């Protein structure tokens, strides 16, 4: 028995030293360690895609292929699903753990999904509308939150989408220096300009207070909708069009303090 074991060890060592490749169920190993599960690989040349489907391979750079003899990542699975048993018992931590995604080539990566899809910006300064029902582009400052999905031009007020998809938009504004019954309107328009992609209107319930250094309060309006972005590079602008001249406030000031009031939030859904 000892002699037989020594012979096996010597054969294994000889194949390793002289050929630097070990094959199981194949005399034609393609990598440093290669198992042909179904024993269907050719004795020379490269196995076909179908023949590789039952193979397991480890390269000299420690890349592992399952169903492929040419892995390009540390673990490269040619087809099929990957199962992790009892994964549901390992509960993630919200706000800390990351979401696993696959790129176009099937390579797994992680992203912070809660921040990745969000765009939020605040009005840079007060804006005046000088004529009845004139369409004014709301000019937001550098975004407070953004992601690779968006590019915003603070000079033109144009938001560019870098990926097609469905987006939830919430637009909020405070209109001051208006009379009771004034019609307030917020909208989303495409670039180049055309009909609204979405719009909402609201009638002021009362005349707003006169603006002073300590009191800056307007009639608040908000509007939420979903827009469908057909292609990457699609552009929009956010607008206001009240039926009388007014001031759209960036910040409100009242007895309890001050804070931003006109802003926009966009989220990919």
N, C-alpha and C positions, 0 to 999 in steps of 0.2 A: 504493500500500500504506500509506504514511504517513497519507494522508487517511482511509482506512478505519479505521485504528487510532485516530486522533483522534476519529472519529465514535463508535466504540464506547466510548472513554473518556468522552466527553461525555455519552453516553446513560446510562452507569453512574453518573457523577457526578450527573446530573440526577435519576435515580431515587433516589439516596441522599439528596440534599439535600431533595428535595420530598416523598418518601414515607417516608424513614428505614427502609425495608425493602427487602431484595433477595430476589427469588425466582428460582430456577432450575427450569425445567420447570413453573412455575406463575405465573400472572398475579395470583394471590391469596395472596401470602405472609402467614403468620400471625405471624411473628416477624421480628426484625431481619435474620436470614439463614435462608432456608428452601429446602430442596431437596426437590422431589417426585420421588422416584426413578422411579415408574411413570407419571408424568404423568396421574394419575387423580383429582386433587383438583378440586372444583367451582370455577367462576370467581367465585363469591361465597359468603359464609358460611363456616362452619367445616367442614373435612373430617371424615368419619366415622372411627370407630375403625379400621375396616378400611382406609380410605384413608390414614390416618396411619401404618399399619404399615410403609410403605416410605419414610417421610419422615425427614429430618434437619433439626433446627432449633436455632438459637442465639438466645437472647433478649438483650435489651439489658442484662441483668444477668450475662451470660456463663454462663448455664445452658444445657447442651447436652442436647437430647432426641433419642434414636434410637428411631424408631417412635412418637413422640409429639410433638405441637407445643406441649405445655404442660408442660415439665419443671419439677419442683419441687426438684431438687437440682442440684449442679454437673454431674453426669452422670446422666441419667435414661434407663434402657433399659426400653422398654415390655414386651418379651417376648424370649424366647430366652436363650442362654447367652453368657457373656463368656469369651473364651479369651486366655490369656497364654502365648505360645510360649516354650519353653525355661525355664519357671518351675522345673522340677525340678532344673535345674542351679544354681539360687541357693538353697543350703541355709541354713535358718534357724538361729538361735542359741538353744538351749534356755535357759530362765530369763530371757531378755532380750526375744526377739521375742514378739509377741502373736498371738492367734487372731482371725481375721476371722469375724464372724457377721452374720446378717441379722435385723433386727427384723421385727415383724408386717407392716410396710409395705414390706419389701424393702430398707430402707436399710442399707447396710453399716456396721458398727462394729467396734471391736476390744475384746477383753477379755483380762485376764491369767487364762487358763483354769486354771492350776495353783492359783491362790489363790481363784478365784471360787466353786468348788463345795464348798469344805472347811469343816467345822465341827469344832473341837476344844476341849474344856474339861476342866479338872481339878477333882477334888473339893475343895470349899472348905475343909473341915475334917473331922476324924475324925467318924464317925457310929456311934452305938451302936444295936444291935437289942436290944430289951428282952424279947422273947418269942419262943418257938419258932415258926418258920415265919411270922412276921409280915412283911408286905410293907412295905418301907421305900423311899421315894423318895430316890434319890441326889441330893444338892444340890451342883451344880457352881458354881464361881465364874464370873466374867465370862469369856467364851470367849477363848482365846488366839488362835484364828483363826476367822473367820466370813465370811459373804457375804450378799448380799440374799436368798438362798434360805431363810435361817433367822432366827428371832427367839427368843431364850432368856430366860426369866424366872428370875432367880436367887433370887427369893423363894419361888416355887412349884415350881421344878424342872421346868417345862413347856417343851418345845421345840415351836415352831410352824413348820410348813413353809409357805413363801410361794409354792411352786410344786409342782404335782403331778409325779410321776415315780417312778423307782426309786432307792433310796438304800442304800448299803452302810454298815452300822453295825458298829463294833468297840467293845466294852465290856470294860473291864478293871478288876479290883478286888483288893485285898489284904485277906483276912479274918484277924484276929488274935484271941487269947483263945478259940481253939477246940480241940476234942479230936480225936484221930485218928478217922476214920470219919464226921466231921460232914459233912452234905450242904450244899454251898454252891450258891446259885442266883442267877443274874443274868437279868434280863428286860426286855422293852420292852412297855409297856402303853399302850392308847389313853386319851385324855381326851375325854369322860367315861369312867370306868373300865369295863373289860370284860375278856374273856379276853386272855391274852398274844398279842401280835403275833409274838413270838419269845422263846424262853427256852432256857437251857442250865444244866445242873447238873454238879457235880463233887464227889467225896468226898475229904476231906482225908486225906493219907497219914500224917500224924503230928500230934501235939499241937504247937501253935505256941509259941515261946518267950514267957516272961513279958515284958510290956512294961516297959522301963526308959528312963531318959533317954538312954542310949547305944545301946540295942538296941530297935528297933521293926520287927519282921519278921513278916509274916503268910503265910498260904497264898494264893498267887497263882492267880487264875482269869481267863481271858479268853474272850470269846464273840463270834463274827462271824456276821452274817446279812444278808439283804437284805429291806427292807420296801418295800411298794408304797404310795405316798401318792396317794390317789384325787383329792384336790382341794386347792387352795390354802386355807390356814387349818387344815389337819389338825394335830392336836396329839397328842403322846406324852409319856411320862415314863419314865425309866430307873430300874429297881428292883433291890433285893437282898432275898432271902428265905431266909437260912440256917435250918436246923432246930434251931439253938440260939442263945442270945444270944451276941453277939460285938461286936467293934469293927472297923469298916471303916476302914482307914487311908488318910489323904490322902497322907502321906509316909512312906516307909520310911527307917530309919536303921540302918546297919551299920558294920562295920570299915572299909569303903572309902569311906564318905561317906553322904550322904542325897539323896533326890530324890523327885519325885512318882511315885506308883504307881497310884492309882485315877483313871481318866480315860475319856473317850469321844471317838470320832472318827466323824463322819458325812460321807459324800461322795456327791454326786449322780452317778449313772453312766448 
